[in-house]
């Protein structure tokens, strides 16, 4: 009699969004490889603290607990929202797979079905992201941007209750938790550049297990997504900015080949900005695609630094430091 293999243990945050995302990855792995997956919910500091991300420093606040469980061997691999993952690699861990990205855009959920352009002057817009505040303030400085925390349901509830006129959330996340009907407007990247890696998920495991024990994780890796988000995250790394910094970036694989990368660093009040775009011949299916994407991101970031982007980042981070207890 053959004994069934024990399920692989997938570490995930406990929120509805996180468990939904993790189940999506688990089901995809099982469908492609037959490997059974069992979710192991883990509570992160970012899930229990009431402080805003700017007060916490942002970077890594949602991933540290999962990484600790990986290092301890409690779970076999973990699924993160890629935009929450620090750009610096963690010792002993590897980014084993990046599944195909969902829609990376930001979405507005407003009262009375209002679009962004139709919100009255002084309307309150909730978001916990300095990146969103900076770019939205550049478009509509007449609105009041309010820092908020909580899961998607909590944030949307602030609109339903009348506490806020609107909130801005990631479109992909709203789709995943079944709240896309709340969306009243969607921001194209030309209006508001998303966070580097937004809409994508990251599958992380211990380095020594990536190929031998957990080779099935590669079944969900998507080459075009990996190339695009690598370029975006390299911009963030070169600017030495955390994931809560006012940095937007979006890379797109072009129909005729190559990769187009756009990035923006915008002061938190929307008054100063550095925006740049650059394309490169990056073939996602080529063995050197990741290195080429890194080169594209590095070149664009250095061009932005020469134009003063690093000073805008430093000022925004100093402002956030001043807000921390």
For each residue, the residues with C-beta under 8 A, 3 or more apart:
1:
2:
3:
4: 36
5: 35 36
6:
7: 36 37 38
8: 35 36 37 38 76 77 214 216
9: 38 40 74 75 76 77
10: 22 25 26 37 38 39 40 75 76 77 78 79
11: 40 42 66 69 70 74 75 77 78 79
12: 18 19 21 22 39 40 41 42 66 78 79
13: 18 19 41 42 43 44 47 62 65 66
14: 18 19 41 42 43 47
15: 18 19 47 151
16: 19 20 151 152 153 177
17: 20 21 81 151 152 173 176 177
18: 12 13 14 15 21 22 79 81
19: 12 13 14 15 16 22 23 39 41
20: 16 17 23 24 176 177
21: 12 17 18 24 25 79 81 176 201
22: 10 12 18 19 25 26 39 79
23: 19 20 26 27 39
24: 20 21 27 28 99 176 201
25: 10 21 22 28 29 79 99 201 203 220
26: 10 22 23 29 30 37 39
27: 23 24 30 31 37
28: 24 25 31 32 99 219 220
29: 25 26 32 33 35 37 216 217 219 220
30: 26 27 33 34 35 36 37
31: 27 28
32: 28 29 216 219 220
33: 29 30 216 219
34: 30
35: 5 8 29 30 216
36: 4 5 7 8 30
37: 7 8 10 26 27 29 30
38: 7 8 9 10
39: 10 12 19 22 23 26
40: 9 10 11 12 69 74 75
41: 12 13 14 19
42: 11 12 13 14 65 66 69 75
43: 13 14 47 48 65
44: 13 47 48 61 62 63 64 65 66
45: 48 49 61 64 65
46: 49 53 56 61 62 84
47: 13 14 15 43 44 62
48: 43 44 45
49: 45 46 56 61
50: 149
51: 55 56 149
52: 55 56 128 147 149 323
53: 46 56 57 58 61 128 129 149 244
54: 58 130 147 244 320 323 324
55: 51 52 320 323 324 325
56: 46 49 51 52 53 61 244 324
57: 53 61 242 244 320 324
58: 53 54 61 242 243 244 245
59: 86 242 243 244
60: 63 64 84 85 86
61: 44 45 46 49 53 56 57 58 64 84
62: 13 44 46 47 80 81 84
63: 44 60 66 67 78 80 84 85 86
64: 44 45 60 61 67 68
65: 13 42 43 44 45 68 69
66: 11 12 13 42 44 63 69 70 75 78 80 204
67: 63 64 70 71 78 90 93 204
68: 64 65 71 72
69: 11 40 42 65 66 72 74 75 78
70: 11 66 67 73 74 75 77 78 93 204 205 206
71: 67 68 92 93 206
72: 68 69
73: 70 206
74: 9 11 40 69 70
75: 9 10 11 40 42 66 69 70 78
76: 8 9 10 205 209 213 214
77: 8 9 10 11 70 96 203 204 205 214 217
78: 10 11 12 63 66 67 69 70 75 203 204 205
79: 10 11 12 18 21 22 25 201 202 203 204
80: 62 63 66 84 85 201 202 204
81: 17 18 21 62 84 85 197 200 201 202
82: 85 98 197 198 200 201 202 229 233
83: 195 196 197 198 200 243
84: 46 60 61 62 63 80 81 243
85: 60 63 80 81 82 95 197 202 204 243
86: 59 60 63 90 242 243
87: 233 234 236 237
88: 237
89: 93 94 95
90: 67 86 93 204
91:
92: 71 206 207 208
93: 67 70 71 89 90 204 205 206 207
94: 89 204 205 206 207 210
95: 85 89 98 202 203 204
96: 77 203 204 205 210 214 217 218 221
97: 202 203 217 218 219 220 221
98: 82 95 101 200 201 202 203 221 222 225 226 229
99: 24 25 28 200 201 203 220 221 222 225
100: 222 224 225
101: 98 104 172 199 200 222 225 228 229
102: 172 175 176 199 200
103: 171 172 175 199
104: 101 170 171 172 189 194 198 199 200 250
105: 170 171 186 187 188 189 192 194 199
106: 132 168 169 170 171 186 187 192 194 198
107: 168 169 170 171 174 183 185 186 187
108: 115 116 125 166 167 168 183 184 185 186 187
109: 156 159 166 167 168 169 174 179 182 183 184
110: 113 114 115 116 119 159 165 166 184 185
111: 114 159 162 165 166
112:
113: 110 184
114: 110 111 118 119 165 166 184 185
115: 108 110 118 119 184 185
116: 108 110 119 136 139 140 166 185 187
117:
118: 114 115
119: 110 114 115 116 123 125 140 143 165 166
120: 123 165
121: 142 143
122: 142 143 144
123: 119 120 143 144 165 166
124: 143 144 145 146 163 164 165 166
125: 108 119 136 143 144 145 146 164 165 166 167 168
126: 145 146 147 148 155 158 159 164 166 167 168
127: 132 133 136 145 146 147 148 167 168 169
128: 52 53 147 148 149
129: 53 132 133 168 195 244
130: 54 133 134 244 245 246 268 316 320
131: 134 135 193 195 244 245 246 247 248 266
132: 106 127 129 135 136 168 192
133: 127 129 130 136 137 145 246 268 270
134: 130 131 137 138 246 266 267 268 269 270 273 316
135: 131 132 138 139 191 192 193 246 248 264 266 270
136: 116 125 127 132 133 139 140 143 145 168 192 270
137: 133 134 140 141 143 145 266 268 269 270
138: 134 135 141 266 270 271 273
139: 116 135 136 191 192 270
140: 116 119 136 137 143
141: 137 138 269 270
142: 121 122
143: 119 121 122 123 124 125 136 137 140
144: 122 123 124 125
145: 124 125 126 127 133 136 137
146: 124 125 126 127 164
147: 52 54 126 127 128
148: 126 127 128 155 158 164 167
149: 50 51 52 53 128 154
150: 153 154 155
151: 15 16 17 154 155
152: 16 17 155 156 169 173 174 177 179
153: 16 150 156 157 177 179
154: 149 150 151 157 158
155: 126 148 150 151 152 158 159 167 169
156: 109 152 153 159 160 167 169 179 182
157: 153 154 160 161
158: 126 148 154 155 161 163 164 167
159: 109 110 111 126 155 156 162 163 164 165 166 167 182
160: 156 157
161: 157 158
162: 111 159
163: 124 158 159
164: 124 125 126 146 148 158 159 167
165: 110 111 114 119 120 123 124 125 159
166: 108 109 110 111 114 116 119 123 124 125 126 159 184
167: 108 109 125 126 127 148 155 156 158 159 164
168: 106 107 108 109 125 126 127 129 132 136 187
169: 106 107 109 127 152 155 156 173 174
170: 104 105 106 107 173 174 194 198 199
171: 103 104 105 106 107 174 175 180 183 186 199
172: 101 102 103 104 175 176 198 199
173: 17 152 169 170 176 177
174: 107 109 152 169 170 171 177 179 180 182 183
175: 102 103 171 172 178 180
176: 17 20 21 24 102 172 173
177: 16 17 20 152 153 173 174
178: 175
179: 109 152 153 156 174 182 183
180: 171 174 175 183
181:
182: 109 156 159 174 179
183: 107 108 109 171 174 179 180 186
184: 108 109 110 113 114 115 166
185: 107 108 110 114 115 116
186: 105 106 107 108 171 183
187: 105 106 107 108 116 168 191 192
188: 105 191 192
189: 104 105 192 193 194 250 262
190:
191: 135 139 187 188
192: 105 106 132 135 136 139 187 188 189 248
193: 131 135 189 248 249 250 262 263 264
194: 104 105 106 170 189 198 199 248 249 250
195: 83 129 131 198 243 247 248 249
196: 83 229 232 233 235 236 243 247 248 249
197: 81 82 83 85 200 202 229 232 233
198: 82 83 104 106 170 172 194 195
199: 101 102 103 104 105 170 171 172 194
200: 81 82 83 98 99 101 102 104 197 225 229
201: 21 24 25 79 80 81 82 98 99
202: 79 80 81 82 85 95 97 98 197
203: 25 77 78 79 95 96 97 98 99 217 220 221
204: 66 67 70 77 78 79 80 85 90 93 94 95 96
205: 70 76 77 78 93 94 96 209 210 214 217
206: 70 71 73 92 93 94 209 210
207: 92 93 94 210
208: 92 212
209: 76 205 206 212 213 214
210: 94 96 205 206 207 214 215 217
211: 214 215
212: 208 209 215
213: 76 209
214: 8 76 77 96 205 209 210 211 217
215: 210 211 212 218
216: 8 29 32 33 35 219
217: 29 77 96 97 203 205 210 214 220 221
218: 96 97 215 221
219: 28 29 32 33 97 216
220: 25 28 29 32 97 99 203 217
221: 96 97 98 99 203 217 218 226
222: 98 99 100 101 225 226
223: 226 227 284 285 289
224: 100 227 228 253 284
225: 98 99 100 101 200 222 228 229
226: 98 221 222 223 229 230 284 289 290 293
227: 223 224 230 231 251 253 259 282 284 289 290 292 293
228: 101 224 225 231 232 251 252 253 259 284 293
229: 82 98 101 196 197 200 225 226 232 233 251
230: 226 227 233 234 290 293 294 297
231: 227 228 234 235 249 251 259 261 282 293 294 296 297 300
232: 196 197 228 229 235 236 249 250 251 261 263 297
233: 82 87 196 197 229 230 236 237 249 297
234: 87 230 231 237 238 293 294 296 297 298 301
235: 196 231 232 238 239 247 249 261 263 297 300 301 304
236: 87 196 232 233 239 241 243 245 247 249
237: 87 88 233 234 240 297 301
238: 234 235 297 298 301 302 305
239: 235 236 245 247 265 301 304 305 309 310 313
240: 237 310 313
241: 236 245 247 265 313 317
242: 57 58 59 86 245 317
243: 58 59 83 84 85 86 195 196 236
244: 53 54 56 57 58 59 129 130 131 320
245: 58 130 131 236 239 241 242 265 313 316 317
246: 130 131 133 134 135 265 266 267 268 312 313 316
247: 131 195 196 235 236 239 241 263 264 265 313
248: 131 135 192 193 194 195 196 263 264 265 266
249: 193 194 195 196 231 232 233 235 236 261 262 263 264 297
250: 104 189 193 194 232 261 262 263
251: 227 228 229 231 232 259 260 261 262 293 296 297
252: 228 259 260
253: 224 227 228 258 259 282 284
254: 257 258 259 260 279
255:
256:
257: 254 281 283
258: 253 254 279 280 281 282
259: 227 228 231 251 252 253 254 279 280 282 284 292 293 296
260: 251 252 254 277 278 279
261: 231 232 235 249 250 251 277 278 279 280 296 297 300
262: 189 193 249 250 251 275 276 277
263: 193 232 235 247 248 249 250 275 276 277 300 301 304
264: 135 193 247 248 249 273 274 275 276
265: 239 241 245 246 247 248 273 274 304 309 312 313
266: 131 134 135 137 138 246 248 270 272 273 312
267: 134 246 270 271 272 273 312 315 316
268: 130 133 134 137 246 316 319
269: 134 137 141
270: 133 134 135 136 137 138 139 141 266 267 273
271: 138 267
272: 266 267 308 312
273: 134 138 264 265 266 267 270 312
274: 264 265 304 307 308 309 312
275: 262 263 264
276: 262 263 264 300 303 304 307
277: 260 261 262 263 300
278: 260 261 296 299 300 303
279: 254 258 259 260 261 296
280: 258 259 261 292 293 295 296 299
281: 257 258 292
282: 227 231 253 258 259 286 289 292 293 296
283: 257 286 289 292
284: 223 224 226 227 228 253 259 289
285: 223 289
286: 282 283 289 292
287:
288: 291 292
289: 223 226 227 282 283 284 285 286 292 293
290: 226 227 230 293 294
291: 288 294 295
292: 227 259 280 281 282 283 286 288 289 295 296
293: 226 227 228 230 231 234 251 259 280 282 289 290 296 297
294: 230 231 234 290 291 297 298
295: 280 291 292 298 299
296: 231 234 251 259 261 278 279 280 282 292 293 299 300
297: 230 231 232 233 234 235 237 238 249 251 261 293 294 300 301
298: 234 238 294 295 301 302
299: 278 280 295 296 302 303
300: 231 235 261 263 276 277 278 296 297 303 304
301: 234 235 237 238 239 263 297 298 304 305 309
302: 238 298 299 305 306
303: 276 278 299 300 306 307
304: 235 239 263 265 274 276 300 301 307 309 310
305: 238 239 301 302 308 309 310
306: 302 303
307: 274 276 303 304
308: 272 274 305 311 312
309: 239 265 274 301 304 305 312 313
310: 239 240 304 305 313 314
311: 308 314 315
312: 246 265 266 267 272 273 274 308 309 315 316
313: 239 240 241 245 246 247 265 309 310 316 317
314: 310 311 317 318
315: 267 311 312 318 319
316: 130 134 245 246 267 268 312 313 319 320
317: 241 242 245 313 314 320 321
318: 314 315 321 322
319: 268 315 316 322 323
320: 54 55 57 130 244 316 317 323 324
321: 317 318 324
322: 318 319
323: 52 54 55 319 320
324: 54 55 56 57 320 321
325: 55
